[in-house]
Amino acid sequence: MVETFTQQNSKSKLRTQEKIEEAEMMEQSLAAEEAITEGFENLASIKEALNQVMVEPSRQSVEFILSYSNSTRK
């Protein structure tokens, strides 16, 4: 028997299932889906934070690059 299960199903309904094993499997499925959703949202916020980071090279690095560039012109 195949039965569609969504997050909208209340946990109280789960507890009234005929078989305890089915209710436990459905609760585990919900918990796993919630964990995946939370993980995705966490990664999305990290990505957004990384997009906002502005990094500049050190002054020494810029001077080294300019020095090298000047040495190759001769």
mmCIF file of the N, C-alpha and C atoms, coordinates in Angstrom:
data_MODEL
# 
_entry.id   MODEL 
# 
loop_
_atom_site.group_PDB 
_atom_site.id 
_atom_site.type_symbol 
_atom_site.label_atom_id 
_atom_site.label_alt_id 
_atom_site.label_comp_id 
_atom_site.label_asym_id 
_atom_site.label_entity_id 
_atom_site.label_seq_id 
_atom_site.pdbx_PDB_ins_code 
_atom_site.Cartn_x 
_atom_site.Cartn_y 
_atom_site.Cartn_z 
_atom_site.occupancy 
_atom_site.B_iso_or_equiv 
_atom_site.pdbx_formal_charge 
_atom_site.auth_seq_id 
_atom_site.auth_comp_id 
_atom_site.auth_asym_id 
_atom_site.auth_atom_id 
_atom_site.pdbx_PDB_model_num 
ATOM 1   N N  . MET A 1 1  ? 0.831  -1.167 0.000   1.00 0.00 ? 1  MET A N  1 
ATOM 2   C CA . MET A 1 1  ? 0.000  0.000  0.000   1.00 0.00 ? 1  MET A CA 1 
ATOM 3   C C  . MET A 1 1  ? 0.888  1.247  0.000   1.00 0.00 ? 1  MET A C  1 
ATOM 4   N N  . VAL A 1 2  ? 0.656  2.142  -0.937  1.00 0.00 ? 2  VAL A N  1 
ATOM 5   C CA . VAL A 1 2  ? 1.406  3.378  -1.038  1.00 0.00 ? 2  VAL A CA 1 
ATOM 6   C C  . VAL A 1 2  ? 0.512  4.519  -0.576  1.00 0.00 ? 2  VAL A C  1 
ATOM 7   N N  . GLU A 1 3  ? 1.056  5.336  0.319   1.00 0.00 ? 3  GLU A N  1 
ATOM 8   C CA . GLU A 1 3  ? 0.283  6.449  0.862   1.00 0.00 ? 3  GLU A CA 1 
ATOM 9   C C  . GLU A 1 3  ? 1.126  7.710  0.787   1.00 0.00 ? 3  GLU A C  1 
ATOM 10  N N  . THR A 1 4  ? 0.554  8.790  0.291   1.00 0.00 ? 4  THR A N  1 
ATOM 11  C CA . THR A 1 4  ? 1.268  10.051 0.199   1.00 0.00 ? 4  THR A CA 1 
ATOM 12  C C  . THR A 1 4  ? 1.341  10.685 1.578   1.00 0.00 ? 4  THR A C  1 
ATOM 13  N N  . PHE A 1 5  ? 2.524  11.187 1.909   1.00 0.00 ? 5  PHE A N  1 
ATOM 14  C CA . PHE A 1 5  ? 2.730  11.794 3.216   1.00 0.00 ? 5  PHE A CA 1 
ATOM 15  C C  . PHE A 1 5  ? 3.401  13.146 3.024   1.00 0.00 ? 5  PHE A C  1 
ATOM 16  N N  . THR A 1 6  ? 2.850  14.180 3.633   1.00 0.00 ? 6  THR A N  1 
ATOM 17  C CA . THR A 1 6  ? 3.423  15.518 3.530   1.00 0.00 ? 6  THR A CA 1 
ATOM 18  C C  . THR A 1 6  ? 3.680  16.072 4.919   1.00 0.00 ? 6  THR A C  1 
ATOM 19  N N  . GLN A 1 7  ? 4.413  17.184 4.967   1.00 0.00 ? 7  GLN A N  1 
ATOM 20  C CA . GLN A 1 7  ? 4.707  17.806 6.254   1.00 0.00 ? 7  GLN A CA 1 
ATOM 21  C C  . GLN A 1 7  ? 3.460  18.336 6.937   1.00 0.00 ? 7  GLN A C  1 
ATOM 22  N N  . GLN A 1 8  ? 2.406  18.557 6.163   1.00 0.00 ? 8  GLN A N  1 
ATOM 23  C CA . GLN A 1 8  ? 1.192  19.098 6.745   1.00 0.00 ? 8  GLN A CA 1 
ATOM 24  C C  . GLN A 1 8  ? 0.470  18.086 7.637   1.00 0.00 ? 8  GLN A C  1 
ATOM 25  N N  . ASN A 1 9  ? 0.793  16.818 7.451   1.00 0.00 ? 9  ASN A N  1 
ATOM 26  C CA . ASN A 1 9  ? 0.189  15.816 8.330   1.00 0.00 ? 9  ASN A CA 1 
ATOM 27  C C  . ASN A 1 9  ? 0.656  16.085 9.752   1.00 0.00 ? 9  ASN A C  1 
ATOM 28  N N  . SER A 1 10 ? -0.260 16.144 10.668  1.00 0.00 ? 10 SER A N  1 
ATOM 29  C CA . SER A 1 10 ? 0.112  16.448 12.043  1.00 0.00 ? 10 SER A CA 1 
ATOM 30  C C  . SER A 1 10 ? 0.701  15.222 12.720  1.00 0.00 ? 10 SER A C  1 
ATOM 31  N N  . LYS A 1 11 ? 1.538  15.485 13.721  1.00 0.00 ? 11 LYS A N  1 
ATOM 32  C CA . LYS A 1 11 ? 2.150  14.373 14.449  1.00 0.00 ? 11 LYS A CA 1 
ATOM 33  C C  . LYS A 1 11 ? 1.110  13.589 15.233  1.00 0.00 ? 11 LYS A C  1 
ATOM 34  N N  . SER A 1 12 ? 0.037  14.247 15.616  1.00 0.00 ? 12 SER A N  1 
ATOM 35  C CA . SER A 1 12 ? -1.016 13.519 16.332  1.00 0.00 ? 12 SER A CA 1 
ATOM 36  C C  . SER A 1 12 ? -1.640 12.464 15.424  1.00 0.00 ? 12 SER A C  1 
ATOM 37  N N  . LYS A 1 13 ? -1.747 12.789 14.135  1.00 0.00 ? 13 LYS A N  1 
ATOM 38  C CA . LYS A 1 13 ? -2.272 11.814 13.191  1.00 0.00 ? 13 LYS A CA 1 
ATOM 39  C C  . LYS A 1 13 ? -1.296 10.655 13.037  1.00 0.00 ? 13 LYS A C  1 
ATOM 40  N N  . LEU A 1 14 ? -0.019 10.968 13.099  1.00 0.00 ? 14 LEU A N  1 
ATOM 41  C CA . LEU A 1 14 ? 0.984  9.912  12.996  1.00 0.00 ? 14 LEU A CA 1 
ATOM 42  C C  . LEU A 1 14 ? 0.848  8.901  14.129  1.00 0.00 ? 14 LEU A C  1 
ATOM 43  N N  . ARG A 1 15 ? 0.568  9.418  15.307  1.00 0.00 ? 15 ARG A N  1 
ATOM 44  C CA . ARG A 1 15 ? 0.491  8.535  16.472  1.00 0.00 ? 15 ARG A CA 1 
ATOM 45  C C  . ARG A 1 15 ? -0.736 7.625  16.437  1.00 0.00 ? 15 ARG A C  1 
ATOM 46  N N  . THR A 1 16 ? -1.718 7.977  15.614  1.00 0.00 ? 16 THR A N  1 
ATOM 47  C CA . THR A 1 16 ? -2.921 7.157  15.561  1.00 0.00 ? 16 THR A CA 1 
ATOM 48  C C  . THR A 1 16 ? -2.856 6.103  14.449  1.00 0.00 ? 16 THR A C  1 
ATOM 49  N N  . GLN A 1 17 ? -1.730 6.005  13.771  1.00 0.00 ? 17 GLN A N  1 
ATOM 50  C CA . GLN A 1 17 ? -1.585 5.017  12.712  1.00 0.00 ? 17 GLN A CA 1 
ATOM 51  C C  . GLN A 1 17 ? -1.736 3.605  13.291  1.00 0.00 ? 17 GLN A C  1 
ATOM 52  N N  . GLU A 1 18 ? -2.209 2.702  12.462  1.00 0.00 ? 18 GLU A N  1 
ATOM 53  C CA . GLU A 1 18 ? -2.421 1.334  12.919  1.00 0.00 ? 18 GLU A CA 1 
ATOM 54  C C  . GLU A 1 18 ? -1.113 0.669  13.319  1.00 0.00 ? 18 GLU A C  1 
ATOM 55  N N  . LYS A 1 19 ? -0.065 0.956  12.589  1.00 0.00 ? 19 LYS A N  1 
ATOM 56  C CA . LYS A 1 19 ? 1.208  0.317  12.889  1.00 0.00 ? 19 LYS A CA 1 
ATOM 57  C C  . LYS A 1 19 ? 2.187  1.347  13.432  1.00 0.00 ? 19 LYS A C  1 
ATOM 58  N N  . ILE A 1 20 ? 2.767  1.059  14.559  1.00 0.00 ? 20 ILE A N  1 
ATOM 59  C CA . ILE A 1 20 ? 3.730  1.963  15.191  1.00 0.00 ? 20 ILE A CA 1 
ATOM 60  C C  . ILE A 1 20 ? 4.947  2.161  14.297  1.00 0.00 ? 20 ILE A C  1 
ATOM 61  N N  . GLU A 1 21 ? 5.360  1.113  13.593  1.00 0.00 ? 21 GLU A N  1 
ATOM 62  C CA . GLU A 1 21 ? 6.530  1.204  12.726  1.00 0.00 ? 21 GLU A CA 1 
ATOM 63  C C  . GLU A 1 21 ? 6.320  2.238  11.619  1.00 0.00 ? 21 GLU A C  1 
ATOM 64  N N  . GLU A 1 22 ? 5.123  2.279  11.054  1.00 0.00 ? 22 GLU A N  1 
ATOM 65  C CA . GLU A 1 22 ? 4.829  3.248  9.997   1.00 0.00 ? 22 GLU A CA 1 
ATOM 66  C C  . GLU A 1 22 ? 4.931  4.670  10.531  1.00 0.00 ? 22 GLU A C  1 
ATOM 67  N N  . ALA A 1 23 ? 4.394  4.898  11.716  1.00 0.00 ? 23 ALA A N  1 
ATOM 68  C CA . ALA A 1 23 ? 4.445  6.230  12.312  1.00 0.00 ? 23 ALA A CA 1 
ATOM 69  C C  . ALA A 1 23 ? 5.889  6.643  12.583  1.00 0.00 ? 23 ALA A C  1 
ATOM 70  N N  . GLU A 1 24 ? 6.689  5.704  13.086  1.00 0.00 ? 24 GLU A N  1 
ATOM 71  C CA . GLU A 1 24 ? 8.089  6.007  13.362  1.00 0.00 ? 24 GLU A CA 1 
ATOM 72  C C  . GLU A 1 24 ? 8.851  6.321  12.077  1.00 0.00 ? 24 GLU A C  1 
ATOM 73  N N  . MET A 1 25 ? 8.581  5.565  11.020  1.00 0.00 ? 25 MET A N  1 
ATOM 74  C CA . MET A 1 25 ? 9.246  5.829  9.740   1.00 0.00 ? 25 MET A CA 1 
ATOM 75  C C  . MET A 1 25 ? 8.857  7.202  9.206   1.00 0.00 ? 25 MET A C  1 
ATOM 76  N N  . MET A 1 26 ? 7.597  7.579  9.340   1.00 0.00 ? 26 MET A N  1 
ATOM 77  C CA . MET A 1 26 ? 7.140  8.875  8.852   1.00 0.00 ? 26 MET A CA 1 
ATOM 78  C C  . MET A 1 26 ? 7.774  10.005 9.658   1.00 0.00 ? 26 MET A C  1 
ATOM 79  N N  . GLU A 1 27 ? 7.881  9.849  10.975  1.00 0.00 ? 27 GLU A N  1 
ATOM 80  C CA . GLU A 1 27 ? 8.514  10.861 11.817  1.00 0.00 ? 27 GLU A CA 1 
ATOM 81  C C  . GLU A 1 27 ? 9.998  11.003 11.469  1.00 0.00 ? 27 GLU A C  1 
ATOM 82  N N  . GLN A 1 28 ? 10.667 9.877  11.215  1.00 0.00 ? 28 GLN A N  1 
ATOM 83  C CA . GLN A 1 28 ? 12.081 9.919  10.824  1.00 0.00 ? 28 GLN A CA 1 
ATOM 84  C C  . GLN A 1 28 ? 12.242 10.615 9.478   1.00 0.00 ? 28 GLN A C  1 
ATOM 85  N N  . SER A 1 29 ? 11.332 10.355 8.569   1.00 0.00 ? 29 SER A N  1 
ATOM 86  C CA . SER A 1 29 ? 11.368 10.992 7.256   1.00 0.00 ? 29 SER A CA 1 
ATOM 87  C C  . SER A 1 29 ? 11.200 12.504 7.387   1.00 0.00 ? 29 SER A C  1 
ATOM 88  N N  . LEU A 1 30 ? 10.262 12.922 8.228   1.00 0.00 ? 30 LEU A N  1 
ATOM 89  C CA . LEU A 1 30 ? 10.060 14.357 8.464   1.00 0.00 ? 30 LEU A CA 1 
ATOM 90  C C  . LEU A 1 30 ? 11.300 14.991 9.078   1.00 0.00 ? 30 LEU A C  1 
ATOM 91  N N  . ALA A 1 31 ? 11.875 14.334 10.059  1.00 0.00 ? 31 ALA A N  1 
ATOM 92  C CA . ALA A 1 31 ? 13.065 14.869 10.717  1.00 0.00 ? 31 ALA A CA 1 
ATOM 93  C C  . ALA A 1 31 ? 14.216 14.994 9.723   1.00 0.00 ? 31 ALA A C  1 
ATOM 94  N N  . ALA A 1 32 ? 14.396 13.990 8.864   1.00 0.00 ? 32 ALA A N  1 
ATOM 95  C CA . ALA A 1 32 ? 15.459 14.032 7.871   1.00 0.00 ? 32 ALA A CA 1 
ATOM 96  C C  . ALA A 1 32 ? 15.221 15.158 6.878   1.00 0.00 ? 32 ALA A C  1 
ATOM 97  N N  . GLU A 1 33 ? 13.984 15.325 6.437   1.00 0.00 ? 33 GLU A N  1 
ATOM 98  C CA . GLU A 1 33 ? 13.662 16.387 5.482   1.00 0.00 ? 33 GLU A CA 1 
ATOM 99  C C  . GLU A 1 33 ? 13.878 17.757 6.107   1.00 0.00 ? 33 GLU A C  1 
ATOM 100 N N  . GLU A 1 34 ? 13.497 17.911 7.372   1.00 0.00 ? 34 GLU A N  1 
ATOM 101 C CA . GLU A 1 34 ? 13.713 19.179 8.068   1.00 0.00 ? 34 GLU A CA 1 
ATOM 102 C C  . GLU A 1 34 ? 15.201 19.473 8.206   1.00 0.00 ? 34 GLU A C  1 
ATOM 103 N N  . ALA A 1 35 ? 15.999 18.440 8.501   1.00 0.00 ? 35 ALA A N  1 
ATOM 104 C CA . ALA A 1 35 ? 17.442 18.620 8.633   1.00 0.00 ? 35 ALA A CA 1 
ATOM 105 C C  . ALA A 1 35 ? 18.067 19.021 7.298   1.00 0.00 ? 35 ALA A C  1 
ATOM 106 N N  . ILE A 1 36 ? 17.613 18.411 6.224   1.00 0.00 ? 36 ILE A N  1 
ATOM 107 C CA . ILE A 1 36 ? 18.130 18.749 4.894   1.00 0.00 ? 36 ILE A CA 1 
ATOM 108 C C  . ILE A 1 36 ? 17.755 20.185 4.537   1.00 0.00 ? 36 ILE A C  1 
ATOM 109 N N  . THR A 1 37 ? 16.511 20.566 4.804   1.00 0.00 ? 37 THR A N  1 
ATOM 110 C CA . THR A 1 37 ? 16.059 21.932 4.523   1.00 0.00 ? 37 THR A CA 1 
ATOM 111 C C  . THR A 1 37 ? 16.860 22.940 5.339   1.00 0.00 ? 37 THR A C  1 
ATOM 112 N N  . GLU A 1 38 ? 17.078 22.641 6.606   1.00 0.00 ? 38 GLU A N  1 
ATOM 113 C CA . GLU A 1 38 ? 17.852 23.531 7.469   1.00 0.00 ? 38 GLU A CA 1 
ATOM 114 C C  . GLU A 1 38 ? 19.296 23.648 6.961   1.00 0.00 ? 38 GLU A C  1 
ATOM 115 N N  . GLY A 1 39 ? 19.872 22.531 6.561   1.00 0.00 ? 39 GLY A N  1 
ATOM 116 C CA . GLY A 1 39 ? 21.231 22.545 6.021   1.00 0.00 ? 39 GLY A CA 1 
ATOM 117 C C  . GLY A 1 39 ? 21.322 23.373 4.751   1.00 0.00 ? 39 GLY A C  1 
ATOM 118 N N  . PHE A 1 40 ? 20.344 23.241 3.877   1.00 0.00 ? 40 PHE A N  1 
ATOM 119 C CA . PHE A 1 40 ? 20.317 24.020 2.638   1.00 0.00 ? 40 PHE A CA 1 
ATOM 120 C C  . PHE A 1 40 ? 20.217 25.508 2.940   1.00 0.00 ? 40 PHE A C  1 
ATOM 121 N N  . GLU A 1 41 ? 19.333 25.869 3.864   1.00 0.00 ? 41 GLU A N  1 
ATOM 122 C CA . GLU A 1 41 ? 19.178 27.280 4.223   1.00 0.00 ? 41 GLU A CA 1 
ATOM 123 C C  . GLU A 1 41 ? 20.464 27.827 4.831   1.00 0.00 ? 41 GLU A C  1 
ATOM 124 N N  . ASN A 1 42 ? 21.150 27.009 5.621   1.00 0.00 ? 42 ASN A N  1 
ATOM 125 C CA . ASN A 1 42 ? 22.417 27.414 6.220   1.00 0.00 ? 42 ASN A CA 1 
ATOM 126 C C  . ASN A 1 42 ? 23.463 27.658 5.131   1.00 0.00 ? 42 ASN A C  1 
ATOM 127 N N  . LEU A 1 43 ? 23.554 26.751 4.166   1.00 0.00 ? 43 LEU A N  1 
ATOM 128 C CA . LEU A 1 43 ? 24.504 26.921 3.072   1.00 0.00 ? 43 LEU A CA 1 
ATOM 129 C C  . LEU A 1 43 ? 24.172 28.139 2.223   1.00 0.00 ? 43 LEU A C  1 
ATOM 130 N N  . ALA A 1 44 ? 22.901 28.403 2.004   1.00 0.00 ? 44 ALA A N  1 
ATOM 131 C CA . ALA A 1 44 ? 22.493 29.575 1.234   1.00 0.00 ? 44 ALA A CA 1 
ATOM 132 C C  . ALA A 1 44 ? 22.912 30.860 1.942   1.00 0.00 ? 44 ALA A C  1 
ATOM 133 N N  . SER A 1 45 ? 22.777 30.905 3.263   1.00 0.00 ? 45 SER A N  1 
ATOM 134 C CA . SER A 1 45 ? 23.183 32.106 3.995   1.00 0.00 ? 45 SER A CA 1 
ATOM 135 C C  . SER A 1 45 ? 24.699 32.265 3.991   1.00 0.00 ? 45 SER A C  1 
ATOM 136 N N  . ILE A 1 46 ? 25.432 31.153 4.048   1.00 0.00 ? 46 ILE A N  1 
ATOM 137 C CA . ILE A 1 46 ? 26.896 31.216 3.970   1.00 0.00 ? 46 ILE A CA 1 
ATOM 138 C C  . ILE A 1 46 ? 27.318 31.724 2.599   1.00 0.00 ? 46 ILE A C  1 
ATOM 139 N N  . LYS A 1 47 ? 26.671 31.250 1.552   1.00 0.00 ? 47 LYS A N  1 
ATOM 140 C CA . LYS A 1 47 ? 26.987 31.698 0.188   1.00 0.00 ? 47 LYS A CA 1 
ATOM 141 C C  . LYS A 1 47 ? 26.761 33.198 0.067   1.00 0.00 ? 47 LYS A C  1 
ATOM 142 N N  . GLU A 1 48 ? 25.662 33.678 0.602   1.00 0.00 ? 48 GLU A N  1 
ATOM 143 C CA . GLU A 1 48 ? 25.365 35.103 0.543   1.00 0.00 ? 48 GLU A CA 1 
ATOM 144 C C  . GLU A 1 48 ? 26.425 35.910 1.293   1.00 0.00 ? 48 GLU A C  1 
ATOM 145 N N  . ALA A 1 49 ? 26.842 35.416 2.449   1.00 0.00 ? 49 ALA A N  1 
ATOM 146 C CA . ALA A 1 49 ? 27.871 36.115 3.222   1.00 0.00 ? 49 ALA A CA 1 
ATOM 147 C C  . ALA A 1 49 ? 29.196 36.138 2.462   1.00 0.00 ? 49 ALA A C  1 
ATOM 148 N N  . LEU A 1 50 ? 29.539 35.046 1.806   1.00 0.00 ? 50 LEU A N  1 
ATOM 149 C CA . LEU A 1 50 ? 30.775 35.000 1.030   1.00 0.00 ? 50 LEU A CA 1 
ATOM 150 C C  . LEU A 1 50 ? 30.724 35.950 -0.160  1.00 0.00 ? 50 LEU A C  1 
ATOM 151 N N  . ASN A 1 51 ? 29.545 36.120 -0.754  1.00 0.00 ? 51 ASN A N  1 
ATOM 152 C CA . ASN A 1 51 ? 29.406 37.046 -1.876  1.00 0.00 ? 51 ASN A CA 1 
ATOM 153 C C  . ASN A 1 51 ? 29.627 38.496 -1.436  1.00 0.00 ? 51 ASN A C  1 
ATOM 154 N N  . GLN A 1 52 ? 29.410 38.790 -0.168  1.00 0.00 ? 52 GLN A N  1 
ATOM 155 C CA . GLN A 1 52 ? 29.541 40.150 0.328   1.00 0.00 ? 52 GLN A CA 1 
ATOM 156 C C  . GLN A 1 52 ? 30.957 40.474 0.811   1.00 0.00 ? 52 GLN A C  1 
ATOM 157 N N  . VAL A 1 53 ? 31.792 39.461 0.937   1.00 0.00 ? 53 VAL A N  1 
ATOM 158 C CA . VAL A 1 53 ? 33.155 39.671 1.421   1.00 0.00 ? 53 VAL A CA 1 
ATOM 159 C C  . VAL A 1 53 ? 33.983 40.340 0.330   1.00 0.00 ? 53 VAL A C  1 
ATOM 160 N N  . MET A 1 54 ? 34.647 41.413 0.703   1.00 0.00 ? 54 MET A N  1 
ATOM 161 C CA . MET A 1 54 ? 35.526 42.114 -0.223  1.00 0.00 ? 54 MET A CA 1 
ATOM 162 C C  . MET A 1 54 ? 36.956 41.906 0.269   1.00 0.00 ? 54 MET A C  1 
ATOM 163 N N  . VAL A 1 55 ? 37.784 41.310 -0.564  1.00 0.00 ? 55 VAL A N  1 
ATOM 164 C CA . VAL A 1 55 ? 39.158 41.009 -0.186  1.00 0.00 ? 55 VAL A CA 1 
ATOM 165 C C  . VAL A 1 55 ? 40.093 41.805 -1.076  1.00 0.00 ? 55 VAL A C  1 
ATOM 166 N N  . GLU A 1 56 ? 41.098 42.404 -0.469  1.00 0.00 ? 56 GLU A N  1 
ATOM 167 C CA . GLU A 1 56 ? 42.098 43.157 -1.214  1.00 0.00 ? 56 GLU A CA 1 
ATOM 168 C C  . GLU A 1 56 ? 43.463 42.556 -0.947  1.00 0.00 ? 56 GLU A C  1 
ATOM 169 N N  . PRO A 1 57 ? 44.341 42.583 -1.950  1.00 0.00 ? 57 PRO A N  1 
ATOM 170 C CA . PRO A 1 57 ? 45.697 42.064 -1.727  1.00 0.00 ? 57 PRO A CA 1 
ATOM 171 C C  . PRO A 1 57 ? 46.472 43.004 -0.805  1.00 0.00 ? 57 PRO A C  1 
ATOM 172 N N  . SER A 1 58 ? 47.470 42.472 -0.151  1.00 0.00 ? 58 SER A N  1 
ATOM 173 C CA . SER A 1 58 ? 48.281 43.314 0.731   1.00 0.00 ? 58 SER A CA 1 
ATOM 174 C C  . SER A 1 58 ? 49.109 44.286 -0.106  1.00 0.00 ? 58 SER A C  1 
ATOM 175 N N  . ARG A 1 59 ? 49.546 45.344 0.536   1.00 0.00 ? 59 ARG A N  1 
ATOM 176 C CA . ARG A 1 59 ? 50.360 46.355 -0.154  1.00 0.00 ? 59 ARG A CA 1 
ATOM 177 C C  . ARG A 1 59 ? 51.647 45.719 -0.675  1.00 0.00 ? 59 ARG A C  1 
ATOM 178 N N  . GLN A 1 60 ? 52.219 44.828 0.097   1.00 0.00 ? 60 GLN A N  1 
ATOM 179 C CA . GLN A 1 60 ? 53.451 44.144 -0.309  1.00 0.00 ? 60 GLN A CA 1 
ATOM 180 C C  . GLN A 1 60 ? 53.221 43.334 -1.587  1.00 0.00 ? 60 GLN A C  1 
ATOM 181 N N  . SER A 1 61 ? 52.090 42.679 -1.696  1.00 0.00 ? 61 SER A N  1 
ATOM 182 C CA . SER A 1 61 ? 51.786 41.893 -2.898  1.00 0.00 ? 61 SER A CA 1 
ATOM 183 C C  . SER A 1 61 ? 51.662 42.791 -4.119  1.00 0.00 ? 61 SER A C  1 
ATOM 184 N N  . VAL A 1 62 ? 50.993 43.922 -3.951  1.00 0.00 ? 62 VAL A N  1 
ATOM 185 C CA . VAL A 1 62 ? 50.832 44.867 -5.061  1.00 0.00 ? 62 VAL A CA 1 
ATOM 186 C C  . VAL A 1 62 ? 52.192 45.402 -5.492  1.00 0.00 ? 62 VAL A C  1 
ATOM 187 N N  . GLU A 1 63 ? 53.023 45.750 -4.539  1.00 0.00 ? 63 GLU A N  1 
ATOM 188 C CA . GLU A 1 63 ? 54.360 46.260 -4.858  1.00 0.00 ? 63 GLU A CA 1 
ATOM 189 C C  . GLU A 1 63 ? 55.198 45.202 -5.565  1.00 0.00 ? 63 GLU A C  1 
ATOM 190 N N  . PHE A 1 64 ? 55.097 43.953 -5.145  1.00 0.00 ? 64 PHE A N  1 
ATOM 191 C CA . PHE A 1 64 ? 55.838 42.873 -5.792  1.00 0.00 ? 64 PHE A CA 1 
ATOM 192 C C  . PHE A 1 64 ? 55.395 42.715 -7.246  1.00 0.00 ? 64 PHE A C  1 
ATOM 193 N N  . ILE A 1 65 ? 54.101 42.753 -7.482  1.00 0.00 ? 65 ILE A N  1 
ATOM 194 C CA . ILE A 1 65 ? 53.569 42.613 -8.844  1.00 0.00 ? 65 ILE A CA 1 
ATOM 195 C C  . ILE A 1 65 ? 54.025 43.780 -9.719  1.00 0.00 ? 65 ILE A C  1 
ATOM 196 N N  . LEU A 1 66 ? 53.943 44.998 -9.189  1.00 0.00 ? 66 LEU A N  1 
ATOM 197 C CA . LEU A 1 66 ? 54.392 46.167 -9.939  1.00 0.00 ? 66 LEU A CA 1 
ATOM 198 C C  . LEU A 1 66 ? 55.885 46.107 -10.233 1.00 0.00 ? 66 LEU A C  1 
ATOM 199 N N  . SER A 1 67 ? 56.654 45.667 -9.251  1.00 0.00 ? 67 SER A N  1 
ATOM 200 C CA . SER A 1 67 ? 58.100 45.533 -9.443  1.00 0.00 ? 67 SER A CA 1 
ATOM 201 C C  . SER A 1 67 ? 58.403 44.507 -10.537 1.00 0.00 ? 67 SER A C  1 
ATOM 202 N N  . TYR A 1 68 ? 57.728 43.405 -10.487 1.00 0.00 ? 68 TYR A N  1 
ATOM 203 C CA . TYR A 1 68 ? 57.926 42.364 -11.512 1.00 0.00 ? 68 TYR A CA 1 
ATOM 204 C C  . TYR A 1 68 ? 57.527 42.891 -12.892 1.00 0.00 ? 68 TYR A C  1 
ATOM 205 N N  . SER A 1 69 ? 56.390 43.599 -12.951 1.00 0.00 ? 69 SER A N  1 
ATOM 206 C CA . SER A 1 69 ? 55.926 44.153 -14.210 1.00 0.00 ? 69 SER A CA 1 
ATOM 207 C C  . SER A 1 69 ? 56.944 45.135 -14.790 1.00 0.00 ? 69 SER A C  1 
ATOM 208 N N  . ASN A 1 70 ? 57.503 45.992 -13.925 1.00 0.00 ? 70 ASN A N  1 
ATOM 209 C CA . ASN A 1 70 ? 58.503 46.935 -14.387 1.00 0.00 ? 70 ASN A CA 1 
ATOM 210 C C  . ASN A 1 70 ? 59.770 46.229 -14.857 1.00 0.00 ? 70 ASN A C  1 
ATOM 211 N N  . SER A 1 71 ? 60.133 45.129 -14.212 1.00 0.00 ? 71 SER A N  1 
ATOM 212 C CA . SER A 1 71 ? 61.357 44.420 -14.596 1.00 0.00 ? 71 SER A CA 1 
ATOM 213 C C  . SER A 1 71 ? 61.211 43.700 -15.932 1.00 0.00 ? 71 SER A C  1 
ATOM 214 N N  . THR A 1 72 ? 59.995 43.372 -16.330 1.00 0.00 ? 72 THR A N  1 
ATOM 215 C CA . THR A 1 72 ? 59.799 42.672 -17.604 1.00 0.00 ? 72 THR A CA 1 
ATOM 216 C C  . THR A 1 72 ? 59.718 43.634 -18.782 1.00 0.00 ? 72 THR A C  1 
ATOM 217 N N  . ARG A 1 73 ? 59.560 44.911 -18.531 1.00 0.00 ? 73 ARG A N  1 
ATOM 218 C CA . ARG A 1 73 ? 59.479 45.892 -19.606 1.00 0.00 ? 73 ARG A CA 1 
ATOM 219 C C  . ARG A 1 73 ? 60.842 46.187 -20.219 1.00 0.00 ? 73 ARG A C  1 
ATOM 220 N N  . LYS A 1 74 ? 61.901 46.028 -19.490 1.00 0.00 ? 74 LYS A N  1 
ATOM 221 C CA . LYS A 1 74 ? 63.237 46.408 -19.945 1.00 0.00 ? 74 LYS A CA 1 
ATOM 222 C C  . LYS A 1 74 ? 63.793 45.483 -20.988 1.00 0.00 ? 74 LYS A C  1 
# 
